Amino acid sequence: MGGVGEIVVLRHGQTEWSRNGQHTGLTDLPLLPEGEDKARAQAPHLAGRRFVEVRVSPMQRARRTAELAGLTATDVDPDLLEVDYGGYEGRTTAEISDELGHEWSVWRDGVVPGATPGETLAQVAERVDRVLARARARLDDGDVALVAHGHVLRILTARWLGLGPESGALFALPAGAFGVLGHEHARPVLTGWGL
C-alpha cells in the first residue's frame, strides 16, 4: 500500500541545451556553472531527509547534480534516462513546429526516428513504472531520491498519480528543481512541486 517514506524527484541543473530549449535525451552534456550552483543550493533542502535509496540516471548531468546536492547514488538506473527524442534530439519546439507547419508537442505528437529510434510515451511509462515499483519497495524504510531529467520525471509523476503518461504535460519541472511524491490516506499524491 506504500509506506511512510516519500519519493523526491530531482531534475538535473541547467545545461547548454536546456538553457536554449533544445531537447536533450541521450546526448550526455555537462552542467553549466549555474546548473552546478542550483544543484549545490538544493543540498540544505534535502539534508533533513533520510534517503534509503538514491537512484540516478547514467547521464553526467544527473550524476553531478546528485553529487552537488549532497546525495550519494546507491544505483545508476538506465530506466531513468530521458526520453529518446530520436530525430528531434537537440532541436527546439519552435524549430520542430516550423518544420511541421503546426505547433508540435511531445505530449501529443511524439517523436520521429533519427540517429536513435526515438521512444513513445508508453515506452517511457513502462520504464518509469519499473522505477516506481523499486522505489515503493523501499518506502517503509525511508525516503527515495530519483535524480534524472525533466520529461522522464514528469511522466513518472503522472504514473505515480495513476495518470497516463501524456498527463506529464501538467507537471512542468524547472532545471535544478525537485518535487515530492507522497501519500495522503494511503493514496499517492503530490506533496510538493517545483521546490
ABEGO torsion letter per residue (X at the ends): XEBABBBBBBBBBBBAAAAAGBBBBABBBBBBAAAAAAAAAAAAAAAABBBABBBBBABAAAAAAAAAAGBBBABBBAAABBBBAEAABGBBAAAAAAAAGBBBBAAAAEBBBBABAEBBAAAAAAAAAAAAAAAAAAAAAEBBBBBBBAAAAAAAAAAAAGBBAAAAAABBBBBGBBBBBBBBGGBBBBABBGX
